[in-house]
Structures are given as C-alpha cells and as structure tokens.
C-alpha cells in the first residue's frame, strides 16, 4: 500500500528530488553512490550507510532537507550505500 501511494506521489511530481549521482561500485545486494565526479580532489570523504530497510533517497529527499547536499556544500566527498532488493541469487 505504501509503495502504491509513493508511486502516486511520484506521478504527481511530489516524489524525492535526489541530487545527481553516479554508481561508484556494485556489490551483491548493494550499490555505492558517489555524489561527485570521479577523481574529484583530495577533500575529506563521508560514507553514509543507512539501515538496510531504509531507502537511500531518505538522505537526499528534497534540496531543502538533504544531508547529501549539506555535506557537499561543506566540501565533503559523499558516498552513500544503497541497499538493493535481494534477488534469489542473493538469498542463497
């Protein structure tokens, strides 16, 4: 039911407004998002590891309340671990 509501909100343009990111690495059951260009200097790194039952976008939901955006503004290189829905291969 919550997913259907979420899809409805997305269709109305009320979904998450995530910052542009690239996939830095992929693992079974997870993906590492990078919020800066590859080779983007020697600034300090922040790795955000959300609880496995949380969606990654919760850290970058809207520009006005985005943890990712605030950290980027303060000069950090931000990486975020995105948990993926397990496939049959991951469950074994």
Kinemage of the C-alpha trace (Angstrom):
@kinemage 1
@onewidth
@group {chain A} dominant
@subgroup {mainchain}
@vectorlist {calphas} color= white
{ca unk a 1} P 0.000 0.000 0.000
{ca unk a 2} L 2.814 2.446 0.889
{ca unk a 3} L 4.557 1.746 -2.417
{ca unk a 4} L 1.374 2.463 -4.355
{ca unk a 5} L 0.984 5.773 -2.519
{ca unk a 6} L 4.626 6.568 -3.267
{ca unk a 7} L 4.162 5.833 -6.966
{ca unk a 8} L 1.094 8.076 -6.989
{ca unk a 9} L 3.029 10.919 -5.371
{ca unk a 10} L 5.861 10.419 -7.899
{ca unk a 11} L 3.350 10.657 -10.753
{ca unk a 12} L 2.156 13.999 -9.357
{ca unk a 13} L 5.735 15.326 -9.178
{ca unk a 14} L 5.848 15.021 -5.384
{ca unk a 15} L 8.496 12.305 -5.154
{ca unk a 16} L 12.096 12.578 -3.988
{ca unk a 17} L 14.265 15.210 -5.707
{ca unk a 18} L 17.601 13.464 -5.495
{ca unk a 19} L 20.927 15.071 -6.327
{ca unk a 20} L 22.763 13.735 -9.387
{ca unk a 21} L 24.997 10.768 -8.546
{ca unk a 22} L 26.978 8.049 -10.283
{ca unk a 23} L 27.441 4.416 -9.357
{ca unk a 24} L 30.966 4.039 -7.975
{ca unk a 25} L 30.724 0.291 -7.262
{ca unk a 26} L 28.227 -2.558 -7.239
{ca unk a 27} L 28.070 -5.450 -4.815
{ca unk a 28} L 25.615 -8.328 -4.360
{ca unk a 29} L 22.656 -6.640 -2.677
{ca unk a 30} L 24.097 -3.117 -2.653
{ca unk a 31} L 25.346 -0.256 -4.795
{ca unk a 32} L 27.711 2.570 -3.846
{ca unk a 33} L 26.539 6.006 -4.963
{ca unk a 34} L 29.075 8.805 -5.488
{ca unk a 35} L 27.834 12.388 -5.451
{ca unk a 36} L 30.846 13.926 -7.182
{ca unk a 37} L 32.822 13.420 -10.363
{ca unk a 38} L 35.436 10.696 -10.463
{ca unk a 39} L 38.833 11.972 -9.291
{ca unk a 40} L 37.244 14.985 -7.579
{ca unk a 41} L 40.200 16.110 -5.482
{ca unk a 42} L 41.558 15.264 -2.079
{ca unk a 43} L 38.713 16.522 0.100
{ca unk a 44} L 37.591 14.505 3.144
{ca unk a 45} L 35.261 11.578 2.441
{ca unk a 46} L 31.923 10.849 4.102
{ca unk a 47} L 30.395 7.384 3.735
{ca unk a 48} L 26.701 7.175 4.638
{ca unk a 49} L 25.482 3.655 5.457
{ca unk a 50} L 21.723 3.693 6.065
{ca unk a 51} L 19.846 0.901 7.795
{ca unk a 52} L 19.159 -1.926 5.296
{ca unk a 53} L 15.397 -1.373 5.498
{ca unk a 54} L 15.667 2.346 4.565
{ca unk a 55} L 15.703 3.663 1.008
{ca unk a 56} L 18.840 5.616 0.039
{ca unk a 57} L 16.888 8.693 -1.029
{ca unk a 58} L 15.908 9.412 2.582
{ca unk a 59} L 19.343 11.104 2.894
{ca unk a 60} L 18.668 13.228 -0.208
{ca unk a 61} L 14.883 13.586 -0.192
{ca unk a 62} L 14.454 17.272 -1.077
{ca unk a 63} L 17.012 20.055 -1.654
{ca unk a 64} L 15.939 21.923 1.485
{ca unk a 65} L 16.471 18.927 3.805
{ca unk a 66} L 19.194 16.943 2.023
{ca unk a 67} L 22.032 15.626 4.172
{ca unk a 68} L 23.965 14.819 0.989
{ca unk a 69} L 23.648 18.390 -0.320
{ca unk a 70} L 24.645 19.967 3.028
{ca unk a 71} L 27.753 17.764 3.220
{ca unk a 72} L 28.715 18.559 -0.390
{ca unk a 73} L 28.308 22.282 0.343
{ca unk a 74} L 30.776 21.881 3.217
{ca unk a 75} L 33.403 20.370 0.913
{ca unk a 76} L 32.996 16.652 1.606
{ca unk a 77} L 33.136 13.895 -0.984
{ca unk a 78} L 29.941 11.978 -0.263
{ca unk a 79} L 29.319 8.278 -0.859
{ca unk a 80} L 26.116 6.506 0.084
{ca unk a 81} L 25.477 2.770 0.260
{ca unk a 82} L 22.191 1.930 -1.443
{ca unk a 83} L 20.721 -1.391 -0.354
{ca unk a 84} L 19.028 -3.285 -3.195
{ca unk a 85} L 16.081 -5.644 -3.025
{ca unk a 86} L 17.605 -9.135 -2.723
{ca unk a 87} L 17.303 -11.422 -5.709
{ca unk a 88} L 17.053 -15.205 -5.476
{ca unk a 89} L 20.828 -15.371 -6.056
{ca unk a 90} L 21.482 -13.005 -3.098
{ca unk a 91} L 19.269 -15.019 -0.744
{ca unk a 92} L 21.299 -18.219 -1.007
